[in-house]
Amino acid sequence: MARKGFQGGIDSILGEMTSNPAKELQKSETLIKTTVMIKMQHFKNLKSIAYWERKTLKEILDESISMYTEQYTKNNGEIKPID
């Protein structure tokens, strides 16, 4: 099968990405990669929520942690650093 007239590459088909969202995120905040062990049912629930909300698991976890720390601060005052 000949590739007649196909000169633009894959970007011409898919369109060019004007920016990299991961790089933009890294500019605004520092991220850390870690491993945690959670109950399988919690993982399945979070994964289902992420699917139905059309979000990533990372976004769901970030929102959950933000809500938890906000509630903790409201009930206990400012979170003291351990360092």
Stockholm file with secondary structure:
# STOCKHOLM 1.0

chainA/1-83         MARKGFQGGIDSILGEMTSNPAKELQKSETLIKTTVMIKMQHFKNLKSIAYWERKTLKEILDESISMYTEQYTKNNGEIKPID
#=GR chainA/1-83 SS CCCTTCCSCHHHHHCCCSCCHHHHHHHHCCCCCCCCCCCHHHHHHHHHHHHHHTCCHHHHHHHHHHHHHHHHHHHHCSCCCCC
#=GC SS_cons        CCCTTCCSCHHHHHCCCSCCHHHHHHHHCCCCCCCCCCCHHHHHHHHHHHHHHTCCHHHHHHHHHHHHHHHHHHHHCSCCCCC
//
